[in-house]
Amino acid sequence: MIKLEIKQQVAWVSLARPEKQNALSFAMFVELSNVIKEIKRDRSLRAVVISGEGEHFCSGLDVAAVMKKPSNIIKLLFKWLPGNQNLAQKVVLGWQDISIPVIAKVTGHCFGGGMQIALGADYRIVDKNAKLAIMEARWGLCPDMGANVVLAGLMKRDQALWLASHAGPVSAEDAKEYGLVTQLTDDVDKQTDAVLETLMARSPDTLAAIKRITQQSFRSQQRKILAKETWSQIRLLMNPNTKKAIAKAKGAEDIKFNNAKSW
């Protein structure tokens, strides 16, 4: 469900579950983490492009599927030390640990966990008709995949708070105004190629140094934030109000799906 193709020193990573709008299953977390490790080991690569197969980047976590097997939730959240990255956080912040530039090519829906993966990239090239959202609150949960580490360097505090709290989609234009979008375009393929051309013309050592220095200026509180994310999520998962929120959100999705089928 995660595809990796190497072409001309660029790693093309695809979330490949188009029939589910590339919703994230537990297996996709494992595969994505392994792909990040593989890319990190390949010294011949100059850049990475992450995209979603089909019309959408990613509709977020497949909550119903993941929660059917409680052991998967434990595997997603488990870490040896509070400030370490767990599996859910590795598929976001893992891109930051790669020395080469990482581009997220965003089309269609970019929600929840998918939005957090896009935030883990260095650049987000976004189609002007895309919709972006951090939707965990809709399920009674909080963003816990490391997005809070990245958001602090992108958005104003009140905007980040509102985006995560109201849990609704925003337009690509609004997302750019908030600081979530690097470049807005009506041709993501062409624009991604243009960005790649610019980056590939630079010294890879220079780009690695710039990325490393820039990250250090925003990462002073990373371990504390990661620990807080995971602990907050565990507490929410044990809260009876979360079960009510999940049931409510699931019911709303079912109604939406059934209405869509009638067209």
C-alpha positions as a printed Julia matrix, in Angstrom:
263×3 Matrix{Float64}:
   0.0    0.0     0.0
   3.1    2.2     0.02
   4.94   2.35   -3.29
   8.56   3.45   -3.75
  10.05   4.17   -7.16
  13.53   5.58   -7.77
  13.9    7.72  -10.91
  16.85   9.98  -11.75
  18.02  10.18   -8.12
  14.53  11.07   -6.86
  12.53   8.78   -4.57
   8.84   8.86   -5.52
   6.74   7.64   -2.58
   3.04   6.95   -3.13
   0.28   6.28   -0.63
  -1.45   3.6    -2.67
  -4.92   2.86   -1.36
  -6.99   4.97   -3.76
 -10.22   3.04   -3.17
 -10.14   4.4     0.42
  -8.78   7.85   -0.52
  -5.43   6.5     0.72
  -6.72   6.26    4.3
  -3.94   5.05    6.59
  -4.08   1.45    7.77
  -1.68   0.07   10.38
   0.23  -1.76    7.63
   0.8    1.56    5.84
   2.44   3.03    8.94
   4.86   0.09    9.07
   5.58   0.23    5.33
   6.06   4.01    5.36
   8.49   3.8     8.28
  10.48   1.14    6.42
  10.52   3.26    3.24
  11.91   6.23    5.2
  14.7    4.02    6.54
  15.45   2.74    3.03
  15.62   6.26    1.6
  17.83   7.42    4.45
  20.36   4.66    3.65
  20.52   5.46   -0.07
  23.26   8.07   -0.46
  22.65   8.41   -4.21
  19.28  10.11   -3.76
  18.88  13.87   -4.16
  15.19  14.41   -3.28
  11.92  12.76   -2.22
   8.38  13.36   -3.5
   5.4   12.05   -1.5
   1.99  11.84   -3.18
  -1.3   10.0    -3.02
  -2.4    7.6    -5.73
  -5.59   8.7    -7.47
  -7.43  11.96   -6.8
  -6.55  12.43   -3.14
  -3.4   12.72   -1.07
  -4.83  11.02    2.03
  -8.15  11.14    3.9
  -6.45  10.42    7.23
  -6.38   7.47    9.59
  -8.71   4.55    8.85
  -9.94   4.81   12.44
 -12.52   2.02   12.28
 -10.03  -0.47   10.8
  -7.18   0.4    13.16
  -9.34   0.31   16.3
 -10.72  -3.13   15.47
  -7.4   -4.51   16.69
  -6.38  -2.77   19.96
  -2.85  -4.19   19.76
  -2.26  -2.02   16.67
  -3.04   1.11   18.69
  -0.47   0.05   21.26
   2.09  -0.55   18.49
   1.41   2.89   17.01
   1.83   4.72   20.33
   4.52   2.62   22.06
   7.93   4.17   22.72
  10.8    3.25   25.05
  11.23   6.79   26.37
   8.59   9.57   26.5
  10.54  11.93   24.23
  11.3    9.29   21.6
   9.3    8.99   18.38
   6.7    6.23   18.26
   5.6    4.64   14.99
   2.88   7.25   14.35
   5.38  10.07   14.86
   8.15   8.42   12.8
   6.12   8.58    9.56
   5.92  12.38    9.99
   9.2   13.43   11.6
  11.16  10.71    9.82
  11.17  12.94    6.71
  12.84  15.64    8.78
  15.66  13.23    9.67
  16.51  12.71    5.98
  19.2   15.13    4.78
  17.73  15.57    1.27
  14.72  17.79    0.42
  11.28  16.19    0.84
   8.31  17.48   -1.17
   4.66  16.62   -0.51
   2.58  16.86   -3.69
  -0.95  17.46   -2.39
  -4.17  16.99   -4.34
  -7.78  16.43   -3.31
  -8.28  15.6     0.36
  -5.36  15.97    2.75
  -6.88  15.21    6.14
  -5.85  14.08    9.61
  -2.88  11.74    9.54
  -2.38  12.56    5.87
  -2.12  16.25    6.71
   0.45  15.46    9.38
   2.54  13.41    6.92
   2.46  16.36    4.51
   3.57  18.65    7.34
   6.58  16.4     7.86
   7.82  17.26    4.37
  10.07  20.25    3.79
   7.82  21.68    1.06
   4.12  21.3     0.26
   3.11  21.85   -3.38
  -0.67  22.03   -3.23
  -3.36  21.96   -5.91
  -5.58  25.04   -5.69
  -8.7   22.86   -5.36
  -7.33  20.73   -2.52
  -8.86  20.64    0.96
  -6.69  20.38    4.07
  -7.62  19.53    7.65
  -6.37  18.28   10.98
  -9.41  16.18   11.89
  -8.47  14.16   14.99
 -10.78  16.19   17.25
 -13.75  14.91   15.24
 -12.97  11.44   16.61
 -12.41  12.71   20.15
  -8.62  12.53   19.69
  -5.77  15.02   19.45
  -3.03  15.36   16.8
  -0.33  12.96   17.98
   1.91  12.23   14.98
   4.49  14.95   15.6
   2.61  17.69   13.75
   2.81  19.95   16.81
   6.6   20.03   16.45
   6.29  21.3    12.87
   3.27  23.58   13.3
   5.12  25.77   15.78
   7.36  26.93   12.95
   4.59  27.4    10.4
   1.51  28.92   12.03
   0.46  31.45   14.61
  -0.63  29.86   17.88
  -4.31  30.83   17.64
  -4.58  29.58   14.05
  -2.96  26.24   14.93
  -5.29  25.91   17.92
  -8.36  26.65   15.82
  -7.31  24.35   12.95
  -6.94  21.39   15.33
 -10.03  22.24   17.4
 -12.7   22.85   14.78
 -11.44  19.8    12.81
 -12.98  20.95    9.54
 -11.43  21.23    6.08
 -10.03  24.53    4.87
  -9.44  25.56    1.28
  -5.97  25.46   -0.23
  -5.99  29.27   -0.41
  -6.81  29.59    3.29
  -4.19  26.96    4.12
  -1.58  29.01    2.27
  -2.59  32.09    4.24
  -2.14  30.08    7.46
   1.37  29.04    6.4
   0.65  25.38    5.64
   1.28  25.62    1.89
   4.65  26.31    0.29
   3.34  26.82   -3.24
  -0.22  26.89   -4.57
  -0.73  25.81   -8.17
  -3.23  24.56  -10.74
  -0.66  22.05  -12.04
   1.02  20.15   -9.2
   3.04  17.91  -11.52
   4.55  20.82  -13.43
   5.23  22.82  -10.28
   6.79  19.85   -8.49
   9.11  19.3   -11.46
  10.08  22.98  -11.35
  10.91  22.82   -7.63
  12.9   19.63   -8.18
  14.85  21.26  -11.01
  15.81  24.17   -8.75
  16.84  21.93   -5.85
  18.77  19.49   -8.03
  20.84  22.41   -9.36
  22.14  23.09   -5.84
  24.93  21.27   -4.05
  23.44  18.37   -2.03
  25.84  19.19    0.82
  24.59  22.79    0.87
  20.95  21.69    0.99
  21.7   19.21    3.77
  23.44  21.89    5.82
  20.61  24.39    5.32
  18.0   21.79    6.31
  19.94  20.77    9.41
  20.51  24.36   10.61
  16.91  25.4     9.94
  15.53  22.4    11.84
  17.71  23.03   14.88
  16.21  26.5    15.28
  12.72  24.99   15.62
  13.43  21.78   17.56
  14.4   22.91   21.06
  11.2   21.51   22.61
  10.75  18.45   20.38
  11.13  15.69   22.99
   8.79  17.44   25.42
   6.17  17.94   22.69
   6.37  14.33   21.5
   5.94  13.05   25.06
   2.95  15.35   25.62
   1.32  14.28   22.33
   1.49  10.59   23.16
   0.45  10.92   26.81
  -2.53  13.11   25.85
  -3.64  10.62   23.2
  -3.43   7.67   25.59
  -5.56   9.54   28.14
  -8.13  10.39   25.45
  -8.3    6.78   24.24
  -9.2    5.73   27.8
 -11.86   8.43   28.12
 -15.53   7.39   27.67
 -16.22  10.64   25.8
 -13.84   9.48   23.07
 -15.96   6.39   22.4
 -19.0    8.64   22.04
 -17.13  10.95   19.66
 -15.93   8.02   17.53
 -19.46   6.59   17.31
 -20.84  10.0    16.37
 -18.18  10.6    13.72
 -18.61   7.09   12.32
 -22.37   7.62   12.04
 -21.85  10.9    10.18
 -19.45   9.21    7.76
 -21.9    6.38    7.1
 -24.68   8.87    6.29
 -22.37  10.79    3.98
 -21.31   7.57    2.23
 -24.88   6.36    1.76
 -25.97   9.73    0.36
 -23.05   9.67   -2.04
 -24.07   6.19   -3.25
 -27.51   7.45   -4.15
 -26.18   9.86   -6.76
